[in-house]
Amino acid sequence: MDPSRKRRIRLIMAATAAVFLASALIYTSFSAGSDEKTAGQLHDNAIVGKQYTLAGTVAAHSVQHGADGVLWFSVVDPHRPVSVRVRYKGIIPDPFREGRGVLVKVTKEGTTFVGEKDSLTTKCPSKFQVAPPRGPAKSGSGMSSKQT
């Protein structure tokens, strides 16, 4: 077989393998994500018996520890004044508390959402915060307010 023909076949095979691998990577990246729903979306459109990933903030004064290790809390929608009540039984992450962002897999049962066991995770708050606005420059800082 001609050496130039062998090189061409190898090039085509390598290019085909590269395209296949790139397609597999893109597919895996997009299919691995979960479709998170807010409290407002679940309040309006949730179907009884269907599982969802609920994302939001734990409402103030809503956390209650019930019998048999059941945790009750409400999750507030970040964009609307709507919340949903969650009944959860499982591992509770240490950073879980009121005002903290959470993700939990839930299934609608009546008017309550039941969390899947051990599916509760918290979103850690950012250590970076927006700096408060600076006031006018203090006099005596060595800088003149007039430019000459």
Sequence and secondary structure as in RCSB ss.txt:
>XXXX:A:sequence
MDPSRKRRIRLIMAATAAVFLASALIYTSFSAGSDEKTAGQLHDNAIVGKQYTLAGTVAAHSVQHGADGVLWFSV
VDPHRPVSVRVRYKGIIPDPFREGRGVLVKVTKEGTTFVGEKDSLTTKCPSKFQVAPPRGPAKSGSGMSSKQT
>XXXX:A:secstr
  HHHHHHHHHHHHHHHHHHHHHHHHHHHHHSS  EE HHHHHHH  BT EEEEEEEE TT  EE GGGEEEEEE
E SSSS EEEEEEES   TT  TT EEEEEEEEETTEEEE TT  EEE   S        S  TTSS  SS  
